[in-house]
C-alpha cells in the first residue's frame, strides 16, 4: 500500500533522440575529425569541408544539421584564414617602416583565433553527434 501523504514519483526523463533508422553517424564524425586534424596540416580540413558539402543533400534529419554546422564552420575558417593571409601580405611592405611587424602579429592573432574557433566548434559538434542529438542551431556563427 502506498502512503497517501507521499508525493507521486517523478516522471522518467525523456529518452535521448537517436538518429533515424538507417542514418549512419560515421561520415559526420569523419568530417569533425578531419577538421581537428586540419589544425595541424590544413589540407584535411579542406577535405572535410568538401565531404560535408557533398553529403548534405542525401543526409537524414540529424546528420543534415551537423553538415550545415560543419559547412558554416568551414566558411568561418576560410574567412578567418583569408583575413589573416591578407594581413600578412599587407604587413610585408609595411615592415620597411616597422609598422608591418605589428600587422604581422595581428595576422598571427587572427590565425590563432581561427584555430580556436575551428577546434571548439568541432569538439562541440562531435559531442552532440556522439550523443545522437541534432545540432540545435546549425546556422549560428558561434555555438
C-alpha positions as CSV (number, residue, x, y, z in Angstrom):
1,X,0.0,0.0,0.0
2,X,1.2,3.5,-0.7
3,X,1.1,6.3,1.8
4,X,-1.4,9.0,0.6
5,X,0.8,11.7,2.1
6,X,3.8,10.9,-0.1
7,X,4.3,12.9,-3.4
8,X,3.9,10.9,-6.6
9,X,7.2,9.6,-8.1
10,X,8.8,11.9,-10.6
11,X,8.3,11.3,-14.3
12,X,11.2,9.5,-16.0
13,X,13.4,11.6,-18.2
14,X,12.6,11.7,-21.9
15,X,14.7,9.3,-24.0
16,X,17.7,10.7,-25.9
17,X,16.7,11.1,-29.6
18,X,18.5,8.6,-31.7
19,X,19.3,9.0,-35.4
20,X,16.6,7.9,-37.8
21,X,16.7,4.4,-38.9
22,X,19.4,3.9,-41.5
23,X,21.1,7.2,-40.6
24,X,24.8,6.5,-40.0
25,X,26.9,8.9,-37.9
26,X,30.2,7.7,-39.3
27,X,30.6,10.3,-42.1
28,X,29.8,13.4,-40.0
29,X,32.2,12.0,-37.4
30,X,34.9,11.7,-40.0
31,X,34.3,15.3,-41.1
32,X,34.7,16.6,-37.5
33,X,37.9,14.5,-37.1
34,X,39.3,15.9,-40.4
35,X,38.6,19.4,-39.1
36,X,40.5,18.7,-35.9
37,X,43.4,17.1,-37.8
38,X,43.3,20.1,-40.1
39,X,44.5,22.2,-37.2
40,X,47.9,20.6,-37.9
41,X,48.1,20.4,-41.6
42,X,45.2,22.3,-43.1
43,X,44.6,20.0,-46.0
44,X,42.3,17.6,-44.2
45,X,40.1,20.5,-43.1
46,X,39.5,21.3,-46.8
47,X,38.8,17.6,-47.5
48,X,36.3,17.6,-44.6
49,X,34.6,20.7,-46.0
50,X,34.2,19.1,-49.4
51,X,32.8,15.9,-47.8
52,X,30.3,18.0,-45.8
53,X,29.2,19.9,-48.9
54,X,28.7,16.7,-50.9
55,X,26.9,14.8,-48.2
56,X,24.4,17.3,-47.0
57,X,21.8,16.7,-49.8
58,X,21.5,12.9,-49.1
59,X,21.6,13.1,-45.3
60,X,18.9,12.3,-42.8
61,X,17.5,15.0,-40.5
62,X,20.1,14.6,-37.7
63,X,23.1,14.4,-39.9
64,X,21.8,17.3,-42.1
65,X,22.0,19.7,-39.1
66,X,25.6,18.6,-38.5
67,X,26.6,19.0,-42.1
68,X,25.1,22.5,-42.2
69,X,27.0,23.3,-39.0
70,X,30.2,21.9,-40.5
71,X,29.8,23.9,-43.7
72,X,29.2,27.1,-41.6
73,X,32.4,26.2,-39.6
74,X,34.4,25.7,-42.8
75,X,33.2,29.0,-44.2
76,X,34.1,30.8,-41.0
77,X,37.6,29.2,-41.0
78,X,38.1,30.3,-44.7
79,X,37.1,33.8,-43.8
80,X,39.5,33.9,-40.8
81,X,42.3,32.3,-42.7
82,X,41.8,34.7,-45.6
83,X,41.8,37.7,-43.3
84,X,45.0,36.5,-41.7
85,X,46.6,36.0,-45.1
86,X,45.6,39.5,-46.3
87,X,47.1,41.0,-43.1
88,X,50.2,39.0,-43.7
89,X,50.6,40.3,-47.2
90,X,49.9,43.8,-46.2
91,X,52.5,43.6,-43.5
92,X,55.3,42.8,-45.8
93,X,55.8,46.3,-47.4
94,X,54.9,47.9,-44.1
95,X,57.9,46.2,-42.5
96,X,60.1,48.9,-44.1
97,X,58.7,51.4,-41.7
98,X,58.5,48.9,-38.8
99,X,54.7,49.0,-38.6
100,X,54.5,45.8,-40.6
101,X,55.7,43.8,-37.6
102,X,52.6,44.8,-35.6
103,X,50.4,44.0,-38.6
104,X,52.1,40.6,-38.8
105,X,51.4,39.9,-35.1
106,X,47.8,40.8,-35.8
107,X,47.7,38.3,-38.7
108,X,49.1,35.6,-36.3
109,X,46.5,36.5,-33.7
110,X,43.7,36.2,-36.3
111,X,45.1,32.8,-37.4
112,X,45.2,31.6,-33.7
113,X,41.7,32.7,-33.0
114,X,40.5,31.0,-36.2
115,X,42.2,27.7,-35.0
116,X,40.5,28.0,-31.6
117,X,37.2,28.7,-33.4
118,X,37.6,25.5,-35.5
119,X,38.6,23.4,-32.5
120,X,35.8,24.5,-30.3
121,X,33.1,24.1,-32.9
122,X,34.4,20.7,-34.0
123,X,34.5,19.4,-30.4
124,X,31.1,20.7,-29.5
125,X,29.6,19.2,-32.7
126,X,31.4,15.9,-32.2
127,X,30.0,15.6,-28.7
128,X,26.4,16.4,-29.9
129,X,26.7,13.9,-32.7
130,X,28.1,11.2,-30.3
131,X,25.0,11.8,-28.1
132,X,22.8,11.3,-31.1
133,X,21.4,14.9,-31.0
134,X,20.8,17.1,-34.0
135,X,22.7,20.3,-33.8
136,X,20.2,22.8,-32.3
137,X,21.1,25.9,-34.3
138,X,23.4,24.9,-37.2
139,X,23.2,28.3,-38.9
140,X,24.7,30.2,-36.0
141,X,28.2,31.6,-36.5
142,X,29.2,31.0,-32.8
143,X,27.9,27.9,-30.9
